[in-house]
């Protein structure tokens, strides 16, 4: 009796289990679609970078009664930068209260490009009452103590040094700041107003070396899970030098990668600052193959649409490519954002590994280079920026995986950088349009 009852109960349980399993099979719906297709795969190309290692100044200056004296050493500048980051800037205002520094020197840090408001508040500390205007674009900060030594003033300035924000400084020992400048060798610099920007150029000749590097080349396929939401539905074209999912397009030209996403739906919502968003995005995939420095943001509107540029650096200097498009991006990374989404990406596929330097190269002073350029077809009044750096030409197939970075002067016209030495060659003409 008990045995028959047990069989009946067991049979009933098996029937219920069968019904439940059948129901699950018929009506089961995976929640995998709630996650990005590539979220299950962690993608890491190279390295991450601290925000202040990328958004950083590349020139320190002391201004005194004898003129301007400076240094572009990365290590020394970072010490000054770190000291300023520990300070607090109070009572930020556009009003100049005419605090006089008397005969005291002032100390200045200059970034390669203006910082957005959000970036400024990420790298420096401001008191809660300080309000930075949305349209503020600051690329330099100057500090000095008042003539009576009782107050430290900071001036945040635009590239042309016309728009300024003033603040008082707390948690700053002026003697510590002075020591960082007196403890290093400073060189004379010359103040030069250019189109829309005041630059400080070495007043003496600069001695440098060419840098020899081996390089590795990233594979285009490594970017598929980064740039496409569903890499399984991406198709190769042009012998695997281009990929598409019928909406987005990724292609390789020489050693440069270019990506475009035209399918973004525009939004009226305010999104994240494109500069900060670019750094977060780059770090999320560890895309920093070499050392880079922030070199510009072109904002289109308050919603966060815009283009951000980072430039490769070797030691204390930026790296340029002045060949034809798209080889410019051999030493650059450029990200364009629309409605909070990445719409364009351009960058290099090479990863440098420095091995040696060769030969001394002496570069002329900035003033002499400008004078020489004025005697050519270069429209010097249209020059927007100037810098010493390295020229990195696109490697050729027979280069045996080695590449040479050559010191040179560079100038910018119409947003594009040109080689000064090339412009000064006899019968050499570069179109600065």
N, C-alpha and C positions, 0 to 999 in steps of 0.2 A: 504493500500500500504506500508506504513512505517512498519506496523506490520509484513507483510510478509518478507520484507527486513531484519528486525531484526532477524526473525527466521532463515533465510538463513545464516546470519553472524554467529549466535550462533552455528548452526549446523556445519558450516565449522570449527569453532574454536575447537569444540569437536572432530571432525575428526582428525585435526592436533595434538591435545593433545594425542589422542589415538595412532596415528602413532609414536609420540615421545616416549611415555611410552613403546610401544612394542619394539622399537629399543633399548631402554636402557636395557630392560630385556634380549634381544637376545645378545647384544654385551657388556654388562657391565662386567668389570673385576676389582676385588678388588685389591687395592694396599697393602693389609695386608701382602702379601708375602714379601714386601720390609722391613719388620721389624722382629726382632727375635720373635719367637712364644711366648716366656715368657716375652716380654717387657711390655705387658699390665699389668702384675702383679708385684707389688713391693714386693720383698722378703727381710725380715729383720729377722735374727736369734737372734742377741743379740745387740752388740754395735760396734761403730767405735772407732778408736784410732788415735791420732795425730802421725805423722811420727816420731817425736823426743821422743815419749813415747815408741816406739817399737825399733827404731834404737837408742840405747843409751848406754853409758858406764856403767859398773857395778863395777868400782874400781877407786878411786882417790888416788894418791900417792904424797908424798913430798920426794924428794931425797936431802939429805944434807950430811955434813961431818960425821954424826953419823950413816948413813945408810938409809934404805927405811922405811917410815912410811905411813900408809894408813888407809882407811875407805871405807866400802862398803854400807853405808847408802844411800838408794835411794834418799831421800829428799835432803841430803847434796850434793850428786854427781850432781843432776839435777841443783842445783844453780851454780855450777862451769861450767857445760855444757852450761847453759843459758848465762853465761858471755862470754864464748868463741864464742857462736853463734852470739853475738853482735859485735864481733871483725871482722876485715878485714885482710886477709892474703895476703901479697904482694910478688912479685918477687920470686915465687916458683921455686926452682931449685934443681937439684941433686948434685950441687957443694957445698961442705962444705967450707965456707969462714973462718972457724976456729975462729969464734967469741967465746971468752972465757967468761964463767960466773963467773970466779974467785971463790970466796968463797960464792957466792950467791946460794941459794937453787933453785932447779927446781921443776916444778909441772907437774904431768902427769895424763891423763885420759886414761883408757884402756877399749876397747869394748870387748865383748865376742868373736867376730869374725871379720874378715877383712871386711871393707866397699868397695863396688865397687866404681868406679870413679863417676858415676852418683849420688850415695848415698852420697858420700863425698861432692859433690857440693850442695846437697840439705840441708845438716845439717850445713855446714860452708860457710862463704862468702869469695870468692877469687876475687882478682882484675882481670880485663879483660885480662891482659897480662899473667897471670899465666896459664900454661897448665899442666894438670895432665895426665900422661901417661895412655894409655888404660889398660895396664896390671897391674897398681898400685893396690895393695891390702893393705890397711892401717887399723890397728886396735888399734893404740895408738898415742897420741899427747903429746909432752912435751914442756913446755914453761919455759923460764928463761930470766932474764935481763942481759945485758952485765956487765962486771966488773966495767965499769964507769957509769952504770945505764942509759945510753942514748938510748939504743936500746933493744927491746924485740924480741927474736928469738923463732920460733916454729919449732919443728922437728916432721914430720909425719913419722912413722916407720912401717915396716912390722912386723908380729908376731915374727920372729926370731931376730928382731932389726938389721938386716943387710942392708936391702934396706931402704934408707931414702930420704925424701924430706925436704928441708929447706925453710923457709919463714920468712920475717919480719912481725911484727904485729902492726896494727894501731887500733885506737879506743879501746885501752885496757889500763886501769889503773892498773899497777902491784900491787899497794897497795890494791886494791879491791880483786884481786885474792889471795894475801897473807892472807887477813882477813878471807876469806872463809876457809882457812886451819888452821889458828891459832885459829879460833873460834870454832873448833870442836876437839874432842878427837881423836888422831891418834894412831894407834897400829903398832908395829914393823912387817915388812914383810920381807920375805926371797926370794931373786932372784934365780930362779931355771931354768936352760936351759933344755928343754925337746926336743923331736924329732920334729924339725921344728918350735918350739915356745918357747919363754922365758915367764915364768909365775912368778907371785909374790904371794907367799902363806903366810898365817898367821904364824908368828914365835912363837906365844903363843897358848895356848889352847883356844877354842871357845865354849862359853856357848850358848845353844839353847834350844828350846822347841819343842816337837811334836805338830803338828797342827791338830785339829779335825775339820772336815768339813762335812756338809750335801751336797749332790749333787743331781742335777736334770739331767735327761738323755734326750738328744735331740732325736727326732724321725728321723729315716732314711728318711722318706717320705718328710721331710722339705727340703732336699737337691735336690729333683728331679727337681724343676723349676730352680735351680741354675746350676746344672751340665748337664742337658739335654736340648737341644734347643727346643724340642717338647715333654713335659712331658705327653701329652695325648697319645703318642704312645710308652710309656714305660711299660714294662710288668714285674710283680713280679715273682720271683722264690725262691726256698728254703724257703717256708713259709714266704715270705716278708722280708727275710734278705738279699736279693739281687735283683737288678733291671737291666734291659738291654733294649736297643732299637735296638738290633741286631748288633750294632757297639760299643757303649760305655757300660761299665760295672761298676756298683756300688754295693758294698757289705759291710756287717757288720760282724766283728769278735769280739766277746766279746763286748767291749765298744769302738771299733775303727772302723772308716769308711775308706774305700779304694775305689778310683775311678780311672779308666784308660780309656783313649780315644786313641785307636790305629789308628784312621781314619784320622789323621792330614796329610795334603799334605805339604811336605817340601817346604820351600821357601828360596831363596838366599838373600832376602832383610834383611836389618838390622832392628831389632825390638827393642822394649823398654827394658831397663835394667830389668832383671827378678826380682831383689829385689824391685825396685820401682813399677813394674807392679804387684807384689804379694800384696803389701800394698794397692794399688788402688783397686785391685780385692776384697781383704778381706773387705775393708771398704764399697765397693759398695753393699755388702750383709750383712753388720754388723755381721761378723762372729766371732768377738772377744768375746768369752764367759767369759774369765778370763783375767788377766794381762799376757802379753807375752813380750818376748824380742827377738830381732833378734839374731840368733846363727849360721848362716853360709850360704854361697853361693858357689855352685860348678858350675863354668861357663864352658861350653863346647866349645863355639866359639864366634866370634865377633857378630853373628847375634842375640844374646840374648837367646840362648838355655842354659838351666841350671836348677839347683835345689836350692830352697831357704828353709831354716828351721827357724822356730820360736819355742821358748821353753816357757812353762808356768812358771810363777814366783809366789812365795808366799812371800810377804814382800821384803826383800833384797836378796833373794836367788832363784836360779833356781830349777825346779822340774824335777826329773828323774824317769823313770821306767826301771829297768834293768832285767825284766823278758824276756821270749822268744818272738820273733817276732810273731805277730805284736803289742804286748802290749807296745813296746817302745813308740808308738804314743799316749798313754794315756795322755802324758804331752807334746805332740809336735804337730805342724802343718807343713807339708812338701808339697811344691808345685813344680812341674816340668813343664817347658815350652819348647815347640818346635814350631818354626816358629811363635812366638807370641801367640800361643794358649795353654791352659792348657791341658797337656797330662796326668798328674797324680796328685792326691790329696790324702793325708793321714792325718788323724787327730783324735782328741778325740770327743766322743759324750757326755762327762760329763761336767757339769757346776758346779763349786764348790761354796760353801757358807760357809765361815769360821765361826765357832761358839765358839771355845774354844781352849786353849792350855793345855797341860798336861805334867808334869814331866820335870826335868832338864836333859839335855844330854850334856856331856862335850866331845868335839871332840879334838883329838890330833893335834899338830902342823903339818904343811905340810911336814916339813923335817922328822919328826918322822914317819909319815905315809909312806913316800917314803922308809925310812930305813926298816920298817917292811915289806913292800911289796917286797923289794929286797930279803928277807929271805923266800919268798914263790916261787911258780912256775910262778908268774907274771913276764913277761919280761920287767922290768922297763925301759930299754933302748928304748923300742918301745912306751912308753907312750907319747901321743901327747898333752894331756891337763889334767888339774886337777882342781877340784872345790869342794867347800862345797855346799851342797844343800839338798833337801828333796827327799826321796824315796816315790813314790806313787804307791802302788801295785794295780793291777786290782781288783775292788770291786767284792765280791762274792754275790750270790743271797740272802744269809741270813745276809747281812751286815746292814739291816734296813736303807738303804739310807744314811749311814754315812761311812766316810773313814778317815784314819789317815795318815798324811804325817810325815815321820820320818827323822830327821837330819842324815846326813852321809857324808863321803868323797866319791868322784867319780873320776874315771880316764878314759881316752879315749885311746883306741888302735884300729887301723884299722877303725876309724870312728864310733866305737860303745862305748858307755859308760858302765862302770861296777861299782858295789858297792865295795868299799874298805873293809868295815866291813865284807861283805860276803866272800871276797877273803882271809881274815885273820882268818876265822873260821877254826878249826882243820879239816883236811881231806877234806876241801872244794876246789874244782878245777873248775875254770871257763876257758872256751876256749876263749882266746883273739884273735882268728883268724877272 
